[in-house]
Amino acid sequence: MTTAAGSTPARTHRHGRKPGPGPLKRLTRSYDQHWYAWAMCVPVVLVLGAVVAYPLIQGIYLTFTDATSQNVGRTIGVNEIPDSFSWVGLKNYADVLTGPNNQFWPHFTWTVIWTVACVALTYALGLVLAVTLNRNMRGRGPYRMLLILPWAVPSFVTIFAWRLILADDGVVNQALSAVGMSGPSWLSDPLAQKAAAIGVNIWCGVPFMMISMLGGLQSIPREQYEAAEMDGATPWQRFVHVTLPGLRPVSSTVILLGVIWTFNQFNVIFLLFGGNSDSVQILVTYAYRLFFSQQPQDYARSATVGILCLSLLVVFTSVYRRWLKRNDQGVLA
């Protein structure tokens, strides 16, 4: 069909709208308008490609091989030994998930318990402290400084300090003995190890949650509290209907970050207990042990556990963001 002038009308979308430009055209237009920003991003992209993309691709490749420290190429003096490992397909994934002497699922179960417990308690304590410090109170500045101190101190210093505190003759057991109680072996008893690991991680993580929540609280308009108070709302009702909804954007972000950081929290477990306590090892420390703490070093299985951890976090992040989006749409509706 042509117009009276013989020209062909522009193609339109079935709903009456013109189709937008394609991805390549949008990319070209963006580069033409913001070429300076693209140029500034190039160094960052190159660095990320070198330190993130290449190791990730190499790790994925190793999961399909039987690479160990005995068959990976290396140089000894003037002698160069080539690679002798072979392609095994999905065998490593099958061995890790369902093979004999399987240790993945016990470590996975503890990792989930560890992550949920740490994030829930850290968030709850951080929220309570933030609400407390958001009030007009004497000495609020020094309190904030003292509470943020565990986060400001390097983590390895904090963890080594807790290792001394939780030793059999440490401060905690001495205090328990003073009140007539027998303290457990925090660094060797399996159940006590798990309690100690959760406690130390909470100590390290609460300041971040508190500061994040405090920033979110200060962004909530004071008028909302005044209006709720004029309507006769109790303090608890103001907290539930004003504070928590106002903190929704901050809470969703810090919970997601907390899950990712805690799931991959290597420092607390390794520095507090070393690599010899099997019952308290999470997936990332289990992968480390496969790579460094046995002979021959199992590069392929270690990489497989690492890729499974990454996959679990990607799935969780996708599901979590969809759940948040659905909830936000329900609130707006």
C-alpha positions, 0 to 999 in steps of 0.5 A: 500500500502506498500513499497518494504521493507514491511513498511507502508509509513507515512500518508501525508496530502492531499496537500502533507504535513504531518499532524502536532502533535495534541493539546495534543502532542503540549502541552506536548512538550511545557511543556517538553521544557519550564517547568520552564515558566509553573511553573512560570505561575501557581501562576498567573493562580491560582490568576486569577482563584480566582479573575476572573474566579470564580466571572465570573462563579458565576455571570453567574449562578446568571443570571439564578436565581431570587436572591435578598438580600432577598432570598440569604443565610446569617448568622445573629448572630447564625442563618444561613438562607439558599438560597431560590432563584430559577432557572428562566432560561432566564427570567432575560435576557428577562426582562432586554432587553424587559420587562416593565419599560425597562431601558437597551436600554436608558442606552445602547444608552448613553453608546455607545454615551459616548464611541464613543465621548470620544474615538474619541476626546481623540484619536484626542487630544492625536495625536495632542499633540503627533505630537506637542511634537515630534518636536524640540521645546524649553521646550519640557520636561516640557510640557510633564510633565505638560500634563501627570500630569492628568494621574499621579494624582489618578483619584478620586482626579481629579474627585473630583476637577472637581466636585468643578470646575463644581459646580453652584458656581464653577470656570467654571460658575464664568468665564462664568458669567464674560463674561456675560453668564449664566452657566448651572447646570453641575452636575444636568442638564441632557444635561450639565451632559453628556457634563461634563462627556465627558469633564472630561473623556477626561481630564483623558484619553488624557495623555495616548493617547498622551504618546502612540502616542508619542512613536509610532511617535518616532519609525517611521524611520526619513528616511521616512519623508526625502524621502517624503519631497524629493518627494515634499510631503506637511506636510499634505501629510507626515502626511497622508501617513507616520505618520498615517500608521506608527502609525497603530499598536499603534492606533489600540491597544490604540483605542481598550483599550480606548473603553474597558476602557471607556465602563466600566468607573465607576469612572467618572460617579459615583464620579462626579454625584453619583448614583442619576442622571439617565440620565447620567448613563452608563451600568456599573453604572446602574448594580451597582445601581441594586446591591447596590442602591435599596431594595431589592438588585437585584443580578440577574438583576445586574449580567445579565446587567454585563454579557451583557456588557461583551458579547458586548465587546467580540463581539466588540473586535472580530469584530474589530480584524477581521476588522484590520486583513482584512485591514492589508491584504489589505495593504500588498496586 
